[in-house]
Amino acid sequence: MKYRNIALLLAGVSGLSIASAAEEFTAIPAITDVAVYRDGGATVTRRGTLKVPAGRHTLILDQLTESLDEEMLSLSFEDGEVRVYSQEISPSYSTTPASERQAAIEAQIAILRAQDKDLQAQERGHQMQLDFIRSLSQKQNTETSLSFTDWQNALAFVGQQSVDLLRKIEALTLKRTEIGQEIRKLERELRDTGPDREDFTSARFELMVPTEREVTYSLSYFVDDAGWSLATEGALNTTEKNLTIRAAAIVEQTTGEDWYNVRLSLSNNAPTDELGNIDQNPHILTLVEPNRMERKAYSMAPGPEMDVAMDAEEIVVTGSRVTANSSAFDRMYHIAGTVSLSSSGESEIIDLNETTSKAALVVRAIPERDTTAYLFSDTKLDNFPTLRNISPTLRRDGHFVGTGDWPDLVQGADLKLPYGPDYAVTVDYIEEAPEDGDSGFFGKNNAQEKRALIKITNSHTEPATVEIFDQIPVSGHEDIKVRTLSDATTPTETDMGGKQGLMMWRKTLKAGETWTIRHQYRITYPSDMQLISR
């Protein structure tokens, strides 16, 4: 230990003043806990215990990774009476017996490489001289100003100079070969000395301890080079009508320090996407005077649609007009037992949980938007913790279906999990002409009709439950009337989820059965007004 002769005055101990010499304690606390974040990074916690006398002392925690974030480093004590006055971060390195020898060898190698670089430059210079001299001999057939004797003398000079340069180049090449051999010899010796010197970070803290005691401390810091991804698999058995969901975490880290037998926690806070989401919004109608539309069309102000929306009569319509995904919140998964993970970047797969639940198979489509029918597995996960932001690998009856985004798997909630297209259920959407034309006069009102024929065929060899979704516009003005026609097929549900105008038809089709839905409605509004949609 290194002692510093500094007297400290300790107050509050039986009214006495006690002087204690300061000490310097150095420790390498073990990593005990790691929390890894799904969007990258980890919080590493090291813990240790030491006995310290009363007074002000220095605690040095050494061999911390170079990659730690200094701004997010903190030291805490279980004993609330221990005070931390200052901290200082500095580089350090491992002090192995081979370190000094390694440094000496590396210095020798550096000197030899510098010598080789200088010799290489000389070799290139001589080669350029040689190329120039040789080029002179090539002028014999083109130069006529020199006599025959002069050319003989010139060629003799060129030949002698070429020989001298070749000897110099040969000597340099031999010297460079010897240097190369010496470098390789030193490199082998360097490898034989053992592992390379490791560079670390050292944290220095100034402490005040009121009385002699054993203290337990925790050092926490953040590192970037770590993360985990959630691997989920959904296995649907259409014969048994059940769904098995498996979840695993793939953890990687290259932080520069290995994690041995640590308590591992995983934080889930990444965003999510959707896959095959059946989502609709109300279709609101309102009115505006035609001359306003014409006036706005020639205005230099923002476009007509924006102005109409601003000038339209204020209306109140219930139900959500905007669809928004709930933001994902941070969830921690605590892994039972301990985990070891090296800093090599190799993945560690950790099983999180697995559950099997009963599933109802439902085929769904919004044919006005897309005539593709999608298979959904409707289920409830009672014994499965909530998972968010997942992109599962899907299998159906042992066959790979694909990957994509699922909604959050909320424990205990009724879930509708998309399982990709069902090509054995075909949907046709046929627009029919209105009986009174696309538009017409209905007394003092204009009228518009929508007539669509939806045909669904079940080509499976067993029954299939099908749900078809569509909507009718919602009046946003008292003079706009929207009503379904008498021939329209009555929907099974309307205004789903509190959203006006949305509707759904449901039916279980026999094998080979075709089901026809008539979607029909009429809109009437004053003939002196113009209908707009928003």
C-alpha positions in Angstrom: 0.0 0.0 0.0 1.1 3.6 -0.6 0.6 5.8 2.4 0.2 9.5 2.4 0.9 11.5 5.6 -2.2 13.6 5.6 -4.0 14.2 8.8 -7.8 14.2 8.6 -10.1 15.6 11.3 -13.1 13.3 12.0 -15.9 15.0 13.8 -18.9 13.6 15.5 -17.3 10.6 17.1 -17.9 11.0 20.9 -16.7 14.6 20.6 -13.1 13.5 20.0 -10.7 14.5 17.2 -9.0 11.4 15.7 -6.2 11.6 13.1 -5.8 8.8 10.6 -3.2 8.3 7.9 -4.6 8.1 4.4 -4.2 4.9 2.4 -4.4 4.0 -1.2 -6.4 0.8 -2.1 -6.2 -0.9 -5.5 -8.8 -3.5 -6.5 -10.0 -5.3 -9.6 -13.7 -6.0 -8.8 -15.5 -8.8 -10.6 -18.3 -8.2 -13.1 -21.4 -9.5 -11.4 -24.3 -7.9 -13.3 -24.9 -6.8 -16.9 -28.0 -5.2 -18.4 -28.0 -5.4 -22.2 -30.2 -3.1 -24.3 -31.9 -4.2 -27.4 -31.1 -1.1 -29.3 -27.4 -1.3 -28.4 -25.2 -0.9 -25.4 -25.0 -2.4 -21.9 -24.7 -1.3 -18.3 -21.9 -3.3 -16.5 -21.8 -3.6 -12.8 -18.8 -4.7 -10.8 -18.9 -5.4 -7.0 -16.3 -5.7 -4.3 -15.7 -5.5 -0.6 -12.7 -4.1 1.3 -11.9 -3.1 4.9 -10.8 0.5 5.4 -9.8 2.5 8.4 -11.4 5.8 9.4 -10.3 8.7 7.4 -10.0 9.9 3.8 -8.5 7.4 1.4 -8.0 6.7 -2.3 -9.7 3.8 -4.0 -8.3 2.7 -7.4 -10.4 0.3 -9.5 -8.2 -1.1 -12.2 -8.4 -3.1 -15.4 -11.7 -1.6 -16.6 -12.4 -1.8 -20.3 -11.2 1.0 -22.6 -14.6 1.3 -24.2 -16.5 2.5 -21.1 -18.4 5.8 -21.2 -16.7 8.0 -18.7 -19.8 10.2 -18.4 -21.9 7.2 -17.3 -19.5 5.8 -14.6 -20.7 5.8 -11.0 -19.5 4.3 -7.7 -21.9 3.6 -4.8 -21.7 2.0 -1.4 -24.2 0.0 0.6 -23.1 1.9 3.6 -24.7 5.4 3.4 -22.1 7.0 5.6 -19.3 6.5 3.1 -18.8 9.6 1.0 -17.2 9.9 -2.5 -15.5 13.3 -3.0 -13.9 13.0 -6.4 -13.2 10.7 -9.3 -10.6 10.6 -12.0 -10.3 8.4 -15.1 -6.9 7.5 -16.7 -5.5 4.8 -19.0 -3.7 1.8 -17.6 -2.2 -1.5 -18.9 -1.6 -5.0 -17.7 1.7 -5.5 -15.9 2.7 -9.0 -16.9 6.3 -10.1 -16.6 6.6 -10.2 -20.4 5.5 -6.6 -20.9 9.0 -5.0 -20.8 10.5 -7.7 -23.0 7.7 -7.2 -25.5 8.2 -3.5 -25.6 11.9 -3.9 -26.2 11.3 -6.4 -29.1 8.7 -4.1 -30.6 11.2 -1.2 -30.5 13.8 -3.3 -32.3 11.3 -4.3 -35.0 10.4 -0.6 -35.5 14.0 0.3 -36.0 14.6 -2.5 -38.5 11.5 -1.6 -40.5 12.7 2.0 -40.6 16.1 0.9 -42.0 14.4 -1.3 -44.5 12.2 1.6 -45.7 15.4 3.7 -46.2 17.1 0.9 -48.1 14.0 0.5 -50.3 14.2 4.2 -51.2 17.9 3.9 -52.2 17.1 0.8 -54.3 14.3 2.7 -56.1 16.7 5.6 -56.8 19.4 3.4 -58.3 16.8 1.6 -60.4 15.7 5.0 -61.8 19.3 5.9 -62.6 19.7 2.5 -64.3 16.6 3.0 -66.4 17.8 6.4 -67.5 21.3 5.2 -68.5 19.8 2.3 -70.5 17.5 4.7 -72.3 20.6 6.5 -73.6 21.8 3.4 -75.5 18.5 3.3 -77.3 19.2 6.6 -79.1 22.1 5.2 -81.2 19.8 4.5 -84.1 18.1 7.9 -84.0 21.0 10.3 -83.1 23.3 11.3 -86.0 25.2 14.1 -84.4 27.8 11.8 -82.8 30.6 10.2 -84.6 31.2 6.4 -84.5 34.1 6.8 -82.0 31.9 9.0 -79.8 29.2 6.4 -79.8 31.7 3.7 -78.8 32.9 5.8 -75.9 29.3 6.6 -74.8 28.2 3.0 -74.9 31.3 2.0 -72.9 30.4 4.6 -70.3 26.8 3.4 -70.2 27.9 -0.2 -69.8 30.2 0.6 -66.9 27.7 2.7 -65.1 25.0 0.0 -65.5 27.3 -2.5 -63.9 28.0 -0.3 -61.0 24.3 0.4 -60.4 23.4 -3.3 -60.7 26.0 -4.1 -58.0 24.6 -1.4 -55.7 21.0 -2.7 -56.2 22.2 -6.3 -55.6 23.9 -5.2 -52.3 20.8 -3.3 -51.2 18.6 -6.3 -52.0 20.8 -8.6 -50.0 20.8 -6.1 -47.0 17.0 -5.9 -47.1 16.8 -9.7 -47.1 18.9 -9.9 -44.0 16.7 -7.2 -42.3 13.6 -9.1 -43.3 15.0 -12.3 -41.7 15.8 -10.4 -38.5 12.3 -8.9 -38.3 10.7 -12.4 -38.7 13.0 -13.8 -36.0 12.0 -11.0 -33.6 8.3 -11.5 -34.4 8.6 -15.2 -33.5 10.3 -14.2 -30.3 7.6 -11.7 -29.6 4.9 -14.4 -30.0 6.9 -16.7 -27.7 6.9 -14.1 -24.9 3.1 -14.6 -24.3 0.0 -12.5 -24.9 0.3 -8.9 -25.9 0.1 -6.1 -23.3 -3.6 -5.2 -22.6 -4.7 -1.6 -22.3 -7.3 -0.8 -19.7 -9.0 2.1 -18.0 -8.4 2.9 -14.3 -10.9 4.8 -12.1 -9.6 6.7 -9.1 -11.9 7.8 -6.3 -11.4 9.9 -3.1 -13.4 8.5 -0.1 -14.3 9.5 3.4 -15.0 6.8 5.9 -16.2 8.0 9.4 -15.0 4.8 11.3 -13.1 1.7 10.5 -15.4 -0.8 8.7 -15.8 -3.3 5.9 -17.5 -1.7 3.0 -19.3 -3.2 -0.1 -19.2 -1.1 -3.2 -20.7 -1.2 -6.7 -19.2 0.3 -9.8 -21.4 0.8 -12.9 -20.6 2.0 -16.4 -22.1 2.0 -19.9 -20.4 0.4 -22.9 -21.6 0.6 -26.5 -20.3 -2.6 -28.1 -23.0 -4.9 -26.9 -26.6 -5.7 -27.8 -29.2 -8.3 -28.2 -32.0 -9.2 -30.7 -35.2 -11.1 -30.0 -35.7 -14.3 -32.0 -39.3 -15.5 -32.0 -40.9 -18.4 -33.8 -44.5 -19.1 -34.3 -45.4 -22.7 -35.1 -49.1 -23.1 -36.1 -50.7 -26.6 -36.2 -53.8 -26.2 -38.3 -54.9 -29.8 -37.5 -54.7 -29.5 -33.7 -55.7 -25.9 -33.9 -52.9 -24.7 -31.6 -50.1 -22.2 -31.8 -46.7 -22.6 -30.2 -44.6 -19.5 -29.6 -41.0 -19.6 -28.7 -38.8 -16.7 -27.7 -35.0 -16.5 -27.5 -32.4 -13.7 -27.1 -29.3 -13.6 -29.3 -26.7 -11.6 -27.3 -23.4 -10.4 -28.6 -20.6 -8.2 -27.1 -17.2 -6.9 -28.1 -16.6 -4.6 -25.2 -13.1 -5.7 -24.5 -13.9 -7.6 -21.3 -15.3 -11.1 -20.9 -18.4 -11.6 -18.8 -18.0 -14.7 -16.7 -20.9 -16.1 -14.5 -22.8 -12.8 -14.5 -26.4 -12.1 -13.7 -27.8 -11.0 -17.1 -30.8 -8.8 -17.8 -32.2 -7.9 -21.2 -34.0 -4.6 -21.9 -36.6 -4.6 -24.7 -37.1 -1.1 -26.1 -36.9 -1.3 -29.9 -39.7 0.0 -32.2 -42.1 -2.3 -34.0 -43.7 -2.6 -37.5 -46.9 -4.3 -38.5 -47.7 -7.4 -40.7 -51.1 -7.9 -42.3 -52.8 -5.4 -39.9 -56.5 -5.0 -40.5 -56.9 -1.3 -39.8 -59.5 1.2 -41.0 -60.5 4.8 -40.5 -63.8 6.5 -40.9 -64.7 8.1 -44.3 -66.0 11.5 -43.4 -68.1 13.6 -45.8 -68.8 17.3 -45.6 -70.1 20.1 -47.8 -68.7 23.3 -49.2 -70.2 25.9 -51.6 -69.0 25.4 -55.2 -68.0 29.0 -55.6 -65.7 28.7 -52.7 -64.0 25.8 -54.4 -63.6 27.8 -57.6 -62.3 30.8 -55.7 -59.7 28.8 -53.9 -58.5 27.1 -57.0 -57.2 30.4 -58.4 -55.7 31.6 -55.0 -52.0 31.9 -54.4 -52.6 30.7 -50.9 -52.1 27.0 -49.9 -53.9 24.4 -52.1 -57.6 24.0 -52.3 -57.9 20.9 -50.2 -56.2 22.6 -47.2 -58.4 25.8 -47.6 -61.6 23.7 -47.9 -60.7 21.8 -44.7 -60.2 25.1 -42.9 -63.3 26.8 -44.2 -65.7 23.8 -43.9 -68.4 23.9 -41.3 -67.1 22.6 -38.0 -68.4 19.1 -37.3 -68.2 16.7 -34.4 -67.8 13.0 -35.3 -67.1 10.3 -32.7 -64.5 7.6 -33.2 -60.8 7.8 -33.9 -59.6 9.3 -37.1 -56.0 8.5 -36.7 -54.4 5.1 -36.3 -51.3 5.2 -34.1 -49.1 2.3 -32.7 -48.5 2.4 -29.0 -44.9 3.4 -28.2 -42.9 0.5 -26.9 -41.8 0.8 -23.2 -38.7 -0.5 -21.6 -39.1 -4.1 -20.3 -36.4 -6.0 -18.5 -36.0 -9.8 -18.8 -34.0 -11.2 -16.0 -32.2 -14.5 -16.9 -32.3 -17.2 -14.3 -28.9 -18.4 -13.0 -25.7 -17.0 -14.4 -24.4 -16.5 -18.0 -20.8 -16.3 -19.5 -20.2 -14.4 -22.7 -16.8 -13.7 -24.1 -15.8 -10.4 -25.9 -15.1 -12.2 -29.2 -18.5 -11.2 -30.8 -19.7 -14.8 -30.9 -23.5 -15.0 -30.3 -25.0 -16.6 -27.2 -28.6 -17.8 -27.7 -30.6 -17.7 -24.5 -34.0 -19.3 -24.3 -36.6 -16.9 -22.8 -39.9 -18.7 -22.8 -42.3 -21.0 -24.7 -46.0 -21.5 -24.7 -48.7 -23.4 -26.6 -52.2 -22.1 -26.7 -55.4 -22.9 -28.6 -55.9 -21.0 -31.8 -58.9 -20.2 -33.9 -58.1 -19.9 -37.7 -59.7 -17.0 -39.4 -59.2 -15.8 -43.0 -59.5 -12.0 -43.3 -59.5 -9.5 -46.2 -60.2 -5.9 -47.1 -61.1 -6.5 -50.8 -61.6 -2.9 -51.8 -57.9 -2.3 -50.9 -56.5 -5.8 -51.6 -58.3 -9.0 -52.7 -55.6 -11.2 -51.1 -57.0 -13.2 -48.2 -54.8 -13.5 -45.2 -54.8 -16.3 -42.6 -54.9 -15.2 -38.9 -54.4 -17.1 -35.8 -56.7 -15.8 -33.1 -55.4 -16.7 -29.6 -54.8 -15.6 -26.0 -51.5 -16.0 -24.2 -52.3 -16.4 -20.5 -49.0 -17.9 -19.4 -46.6 -16.0 -21.6 -45.0 -12.7 -20.6 -45.7 -9.7 -22.8 -43.3 -9.3 -25.8 -43.1 -6.2 -27.9 -41.4 -5.2 -31.2 -41.1 -8.7 -32.6 -40.5 -10.1 -36.1 -41.1 -13.8 -35.8 -40.2 -16.7 -38.1 -43.4 -18.4 -39.0 -44.1 -22.0 -39.7 -47.4 -23.6 -40.5 -47.8 -27.4 -40.2 -44.0 -27.7 -40.3 -43.5 -25.6 -43.4 -41.7 -22.3 -43.5 -44.2 -19.4 -44.1 -41.9 -16.3 -43.9 -40.9 -13.5 -41.5 -42.5 -10.2 -40.7 -43.8 -7.9 -38.0 -46.4 -9.0 -35.5 -48.4 -6.9 -33.1 -47.2 -6.8 -29.5 -47.9 -10.1 -27.7 -49.7 -8.8 -24.7 -50.4 -11.3 -21.9 -54.0 -12.1 -21.5 -55.2 -10.0 -24.5 -57.2 -11.3 -27.4 -54.6 -11.5 -30.2 -55.1 -11.6 -34.0 -51.8 -12.8 -35.3 -51.3 -12.6 -39.1 -49.9 -15.7 -40.8 -49.5 -14.7 -44.4 -51.7 -15.2 -47.5 -54.2 -18.0 -47.7 -54.3 -18.7 -51.5 -57.0 -21.4 -51.0 -59.5 -18.7 -50.3 -60.1 -16.4 -53.3 -61.8 -13.0 -53.1 -63.2 -11.1 -56.1 -64.3 -7.5 -55.8 -66.6 -6.3 -58.6 -67.8 -2.7 -59.0 -71.3 -2.5 -60.3 -72.9 0.5 -62.0 -75.4 2.5 -59.9 -79.0 2.1 -61.0 -79.4 5.9 -61.4 -75.9 6.5 -62.7 -72.8 7.7 -61.0 -74.6 10.9 -59.9 -78.0 12.4 -60.3 -80.7 14.6 -58.9 -82.9 13.3 -56.2 -85.4 16.1 -55.8 -83.4 19.1 -54.6 -80.5 16.8 -53.7 -77.7 15.2 -55.5 -77.3 11.4 -55.1 -74.3 9.1 -55.4 -74.4 5.3 -55.1 -71.8 2.7 -54.4 -72.5 -0.9 -55.5 -69.9 -3.6 -55.1 -70.2 -7.4 -55.4 -67.8 -9.4 -53.2 -67.4 -13.1 -54.0 -65.4 -15.4 -51.6 -64.6 -19.0 -52.5 -63.3 -21.6 -50.0 -61.1 -24.0 -52.0 -59.9 -25.8 -48.8 -61.0 -29.4 -48.2 -62.5 -28.3 -44.8 -64.6 -25.4 -43.6 -62.9 -22.0 -43.2 -64.1 -19.0 -41.2 -63.9 -15.8 -43.3 -64.2 -12.2 -42.3 -64.5 -9.5 -44.9 -64.0 -5.8 -44.0 -65.2 -2.7 -45.7 -66.8 0.6 -44.8 -69.4 3.3 -45.7 -68.7 7.0 -45.5 -69.7 8.9 -42.4 -71.7 12.1 -42.6 -69.9 15.1 -41.2 -72.8 17.5 -42.0 -76.5 17.4 -41.2 -77.5 17.8 -44.8 -75.5 14.8 -45.9 -77.4 11.5 -45.7 -75.7 8.1 -46.0 -77.8 4.9 -45.9 -77.4 1.4 -47.0 -79.6 0.1 -49.8 -82.3 -2.6 -49.3 -80.4 -5.2 -51.3 -77.2 -4.7 -49.2 -75.9 -7.7 -47.2 -76.3 -7.0 -43.5 -72.9 -6.8 -41.8 -72.1 -9.0 -38.8 -70.4 -6.0 -37.0 -70.4 -2.3 -37.4 -68.4 0.6 -36.0 -65.7 -1.8 -34.8 -63.4 -0.4 -32.2 -65.4 2.8 -32.0 -64.6 3.8 -35.5 -67.7 5.0 -37.4 -68.6 3.5 -40.7 -66.4 0.4 -40.4 -68.1 -3.0 -41.0 -67.4 -6.6 -41.1 -69.1 -9.7 -42.5 -68.3 -13.1 -41.0 -69.2 -16.6 -42.2 -67.9 -20.1 -42.0 -67.7 -21.5 -45.5 -68.0 -25.2 -46.3 -65.3 -26.7 -48.5 -65.9 -25.5 -52.1 -68.6 -23.0 -51.0 -68.8 -19.5 -52.6 -70.3 -16.6 -50.6 -71.6 -13.4 -52.2 -71.7 -10.1 -50.3 -73.5 -7.1 -51.7 -72.0 -3.8 -50.4 -74.3 -1.0 -51.4 -75.1 2.5 -50.1 -76.4 5.9 -51.3 -75.2 9.4 -50.4 -77.6 12.4 -50.8 -76.7 16.0 -50.3 -78.0 19.5 -51.4 -77.6 20.1 -55.1 -76.2 23.6 -54.6 -73.3 22.2 -52.5 -70.2 20.3 -53.4 -69.4 17.0 -51.7 -65.8 16.6 -50.4 -64.2 13.7 -48.6 -61.5 13.9 -46.0 
